[in-house]
Amino acid sequence: MKKFLGYTLAGLIGGISSLAIYNHYLSPNTAANDGPLVQTTPVRYTNNTLPSSFETTPAVDFTAAAGKSVDRVVHIRTEMNRTKNIPRDPFHEFFFGMPGGSRPVMGSGSGVIISEDGYIVTNNHVIDGADKVSVTLNNKYAYDAKVIGTDPSTDLALIKIEEDNLPFMEFANSDDVVVGEWVMAVGNPFNLNSTVTAGIVSAKTRRIDIIEKEMAIESFIQTDAAVNQGNSGGALVNTRGELIGINSAIASTTGSYAGYSFAIPSNLVKKVVNDLAEFGKVQRAFLGIVIKDITPELAKKYSLKDLNGVYVEETTENGGAGAAGIQKGDIIRKVGDVRVNGFNALQEQIGLYRPGDRVNITLTRDGEEKTVGVTLKNREGSTVLYKRNEEIFNLLGAELESFKNAYGNVQGLKITKLQSGKLKAAGIKEGFLITKINGNAVREKSDVEDILSKSDGSVYIEGIYPNGQKAYYAFGM
């Protein structure tokens, strides 16, 4: 036992001595002065030193623009006599009887005051089909509004309230808007009055095929400022509080904001509302060409050097482009001073002009750039402007209003008041519903103006009386 204990003690002392010698002299993780453990692998740090010329960008301040804008954006409410079915409730019917079965359809949106005497621009789809339009200002005063004119092709409408000295929004040049620029959307989403959201311009000249009208113009400013139901017709403004667009649509699979919204450029808005105020309808000009966007496949087919501009496929008969010498195969680069790199951009720029206006078109032909002056024409190939012709209704001697059936569908124009004129002389009586003039269906007063302004003097009217009796009349203008 004594030998065993002796061997054990000797082995223990030897192990401790060996460990001490190793730790002091041989361990790679120990400093010579027995200091703390350190990592032997070299560490490299990124260079975070800023150049002397670098300046931080200050945060964007929206307060002044927001304060300026909210008083110039209004809340629009609409009421339609068109009715919608109310779901039946057997429990309610048992105790309280049958309900009326229908109620007026209500709607809401936004609008922008553009003049001190009460002109307001909004979306056509906000007031389309409305029998009553009311406007509430940011100061809570409310007014009945009159529809001055609509343009479904751009989804714009002009309405007016009777008031003076109103604060109004100033137009900015939407051609100067750049991608990445800060913007604000101002409107009334979900009936939340005077709501302001912010974002940046995500893209320009966007087409999303949402306007299902003939000759539709879509060249939207795309933003990521939050826009929802009720924002339609509201303002898209820059950081100076100037109008750069009218909010019109969102890209969404749910019906609510999902990241992208779209606004009609202010330059196009300004042109359309000026036409509506002056003429009651838009004076639409056409270049008179059929074009294609330049794709890599098209460029390869025609040996084009780049993908910029739009390709002229053909010129139309009696159009301004053909008369100015524009040919198939030309590449249009600019309209005026504005570059166009696609169908949407070209359509937007031509949409800023009226028939009879002359515009410079810069194009490339056989590798050479040239500029030609083109006189724009209307759809009929004429430079004649449509004129609001109050004399037509004075000659007819009648007051007319659109008539809708129980389902809200416009059936024609009802004679609400009759005095001395062509209609009374022809034997027509008050209450008569005009459905066609010269074989063309009529739904609005502007239809009458359009048809009779093109008439050769002979007028044929057909329609129906409230008792169901159909009647036909003919007279000369």
N, C-alpha and C positions, 0 to 999 in steps of 0.2 A: 504493500500500500504506500509506504514511504517513497519507494522508487517511482511508482506511478504518479504520485503527486509532484514529485520533483521534475519528471519529464514534462508533465502538463504545464507547470509554472514556467519552465524554460522555454517551451514552445510559444506560450502566450507572450512572454517578454520579447522573444525574437520577432513575432508577427507585428507587435506594436512598433518596434524599432524600425522594421522594414517599411511599414506604412508611413511613418513620420518622415523617413528619408525620401521616399517617393514624392510625397506631397510637397516637401520643401524644395527639392532639387529637380525633379523630373516631370511633374505635371504640367501639360501645355496650357491649362486654363488658369494658372496661378501666376500672378505678378511676382517679381523678385522681392518686392517689399511687403508681400502678403496683403496687398490691397484687395479691393472688391473684384469680382469676376467681371470680365469684359468680353464683348464679342470680337473675335479676331478677324471676321470677314469685313472688308471695307464697305462702308455705306455711302451712297451717292445721293445727293439732294437736288431736286429741281431748282432751277434758277428762277426765283419769283421776283427778281428785281425788274421794275417797270422802267421803260425808257424815259428820259427826261422830258420828251415831248408829249407823253401820254397825259390826257386829261379825262377825268371821269365825266360821264354824261349825267346831267341832273335829271331827277325823276320828272316825268311829264305831269303837269298840273292841269287838271280838267275843270277846276272849280269855276273859273271865269266863263268858259265856254258852256258849261252846264247851266250856270245861272242865267246866261243870256238866252239859251235855247228853250228852256222849259216854258217860258211865257209865250213862245212863238209856236208851240206845238199844241194841238187841241185834241180833245176826245170827241169822236164822232159816234153817234148812236143812230141806228136806222130802224125803221118799222115797215114791215111789208104786210099788205092785206092778204097776200098768199097765206094760206093756213096749212098747218101740219096736224096730222092725226094725234090724238092723245090716247095712250094705251087704256083699254077698258079695265075698270076695277070693279068686279062683281060685288064686293063688300060695300064699296061706296055707293054703287047703284041701288043696292037693296035698301039702304037707309036714307039716301039723299036723292035718289032718282038718277036719270041719265044726265051726264054732263053735256055741255054745249057741243063737244066733239072736236073742237078746234080752237086755236088761239093764234093771235098775230105772231109772225116770226120776227124776232128781234135780232139785231146784229150790232157789232161795234168795231171800231178801228181808230185810227189816228189820222191827223191831217196837219199841214204846215201853213201858217199864215204867210202869204207872200206879198201883201200890200196893206197899207194902213186903212184902206176903205173896205176890207173884209173879204178879199179873194183868198181862197184856201185850196191847196192842191192835196189830193189824196189818191189812193188806188181806185181804179174802176171797180174792182171786185168788192170794195168796201161798200159802195153805194148802189151797185148794180141791182136793178129791180126794186129799189126802195120806193115806197109811197110817201115816206116822211123821213127827212134827214135833220137831225138836231146836232148842234155843236156846243160843247162846254169848254170854256177857256180855263186856263190854269187858275184864274181868280174866282172860279166857280160860277161865273155868269153864263147863262145858257141862251141859245138863239136857235130859231128855225132857220134852215139853210135852203137855198135854191140851187138846183143843179144847173150850171151854165153849159156844160158840155162834157162829153166823155170820149175816150179813145181806147177801145178795147185792144187795139193792136200793140199799144205800149203799156196797157193796164194803168192808165192815168185818167183822172177826172178833175174837173174844176168846179168848185161850189162857191157860194157867196153868202155872207151874212150881212145884215144891215147895221153897220157900226163904223165909226170913224176913229182915227187916231190910235189904231191898234199897233202894237209892236209887231214887226214882221221880219222874216228871215231873209238875209242877203244871200244871193247865189255866188258860189265859187265856180271857178273854171274846172270842171271835172277832168278835162284833158291833162291838167297839171297834177292830178292825184297820182301818187306813186305807191307801188307795192311795199309794204312795211310801214307805211305812214299810220300814225295813231288816229283813230276815229271814235266817235261816240254815236250810239243809236238812242234816240229819244222818242218815247211813245207811251202807249197805255196797255201793256201786255196783261191779259187776264183781268182787265178793268182796274189795274193798279195805276192810277193816274200819275203822269209826269215821272216815269221811270227812265233812268239814265244807265246805260251799260257802255263799256268801253272794249276796244280791241284794236286790231290792225287791219289794214287792207291786205287781203290774202291773195287776190288776183284781180285782173281787169278783163273786160270784154268776154265775160262768161255767158254761155248759152246753156240753159237747162231744160228747154222745151216745155215750159210750164204755161206759156200763153198760147192757148189753142184757138188762135184767130188767124184769118187770112192776112198776109202781109205783116205778121208779127215781127216786132223788133226786139230782140233780146241781146243785150250787150251789158250785162250786169257788172257792178262792182261787188266783188265777193269779200266778205269780212268775217272775222270770228267774234264780233260783238254780238252778245246774246240778243236774239229777236224771237218773240213768240206770238201766238195769236193775240191780236189787238195792237201789235206794233205796225201792222200793215198801213201804209200811208204816212207813217211817221218819218222823222228826219234822220239822215245820216250826216253828221257834221264833222268838220275838222277841229283842231284844237283852238282855232280862233272863233268857233261858233258859227261858221259859214256853212251853208247847205251844199253838200257835194252829192247827195243822192236821196231818193225816196225809197225807204225800206219796203220790199214787196214780197219776198218769199224766203223760205228756209229749205235746206236739204235735210230731210228727216224721214226715218222709217216709222216714227211713232206719232208724228203730228206736233211734237214739241221740239224745241231747240236741241240740236245734236252736234253743234260745232261750227256750222256755216250758215251765213245769211247773205241775201242778195238785194242790192239796191239799184234802182234806175238812175243812171248818171244825170247830174244836175243840168248839164248842157242840153240834153234831150228833153228833160222836164221843162226847162224854160221855153224851148221852142214850141212844145205841144201846148202848154197853157197859154202862151201868147196867141196861138192860132185859135184856141177855143174861146178866148176872151174876145177876139176881134171878129172871128168868122162863125163861131158856133161849131166848127169841125176842123179837123187837122188838114192843112194843105200839104199833101204828101208828094214829094218829088222822087223821081226815078232816074237812074243813070242810063238805063236801057241796055243792060248786058246780062248775060248768063255767066256765072263765075264758078270756080272751084278753088277750094283751099289747096295749097301746095303741099303735098305729101312726099316722102322719099320716093314712092313709086311713081308719082307724077313727074317729079324732077328727073328721075332716071329715064322715063319714057320720052320726055321732050328735051333732054340734055340741059337742064337748068342748073346754074352754078350754085344756087342756094335755095332755101325754103322760105325766103321772105316774100311778102306781098301776096296777091291773089291772081289766079290765072284766068284770063278771059277766054271762055269756051266759045262764045258767040255774041254778037250784038243783035238787038231786037229791032224789028221794023219800026220806023218812025221814032226811034229813040235818039236821045241827045248824043250818046257815045258814038254811034255809027256816023252821025252827021259830022262829028268832030274829027273823024278819021281813026278812031280806036278800032283795032282789028283783033281777030281771033289769034291767040298766041301771045298777046301783049301781057306783061306782068305789071299790074297796078301796085305802085309802091306807096304813094301818098295821095290824100285828098286834102287840098289846100296845103297847110304846113304840117299836117298830122299823118304820121306813118300808120299804115294799115297792114297787118300781117294775117288777116283772116276774114272770112265772110262776116262775122259778127261786127268786127271793127269797121269794115267798109259800110255795112248797113247802118251802123250808128252815125257815122259821119255824114252820109248822104241824107239821113233822117233829120239833120239840122237845117236843111235848106227847103225852099219852096219852089214850085214850078216857076220857071222863068229866071231863077237865079243862075248866075254863071260861076262855075267853080273850076279851079285849075287841078288837073289830074296829072300826077307825075308817074310815068311808066317806063318800063324797060322793053325795048324791042331789038332783037338780034344783038343783045349785049350792050346796046347804047341807051342811055337815059335821055328822055325828052319829056317836055311838059306841054299838055294841050288844054285849051279852054273848052269846057263843055257847058252848054245851056241845058239845064235839067227840065224835064217835062213831067206832066202828070200821067196817070195810068192810060189815059186815052191818047197820049202822044201830043198833048197840047200844052201851052204855057199859060193858059187862061186860069186865073184863080177863081175858086168857088166864092160866091158872095152871098152873105146872109140877105135874103130877099124878103123883107117884110111886106113888100108890095103884093107878093103872091097871096098871102093870107088876107090882106085888105081886099083884093079882088074876089077871093072866095067868099069873104063876108062871114067867116065862122071862127069860133074858138074850138080847138080840138085838144083832146087829151087821150093818152094811151089807155086802152080798155083791156082788163085782164079777166080771165074766167076764174072759177072757184079754185083752180089748181095753181093760179099765179101765172099762167101762160098768157102772153100778150096776144090778143086776137085782132086788133086793129085800132083805128082812131075813132073815138066817139065824138059826135058834134054836141057840145054842151051848151053852146049859145049860137044863135043864127040871126043875122041881120042882112040888110040889102047887099047882094053880091051874086056871084055866079051860081053858087049852090042853091040859094033860095029861088033864083030865077029859073033854075032847072027843075024845081018842084021838090027838092029835098027838104025834109023836116027835121027839127031838133030830135035828138035821140038816135038818129041813124048812125050805124056803125060802119065806117068805111073799111073794107077789107083789102080792096085792090084799086089801083089807079093805073090805067093803061096796061093792065095785065100784070103789074108788079105789086107784090104784097107790101102793105104799109104797116109799120109798127110804131114809128116815131114821127114827130113833126118834120124832122130832118129828111125823112123818106119822101114826104110830099114835096119839099123844096128840091131835092135831087131829081125826082121824076119830072116835075113840071118845068124845071129850069132847062131840061133837055127835050121838052115836048115841042112838036112842030105846030102847036096851037090847038090841036084836037085833044080833048080830055074825055076819057071813058072811066066812069066810076061804078064800082059794084060793091054791094054790102048787104046789110040786114037790119031790120027794125027790131025793137025789143019784143014784139009779138011773134017773131020768127019769120016774118015776111021778107023774102029776098027782093032786091030791087036793083035796077041798072039805069044809069043816067049818062047822057052825053051832052057836051057843050064845047064851045070854043073859047080860048083865052084871048 
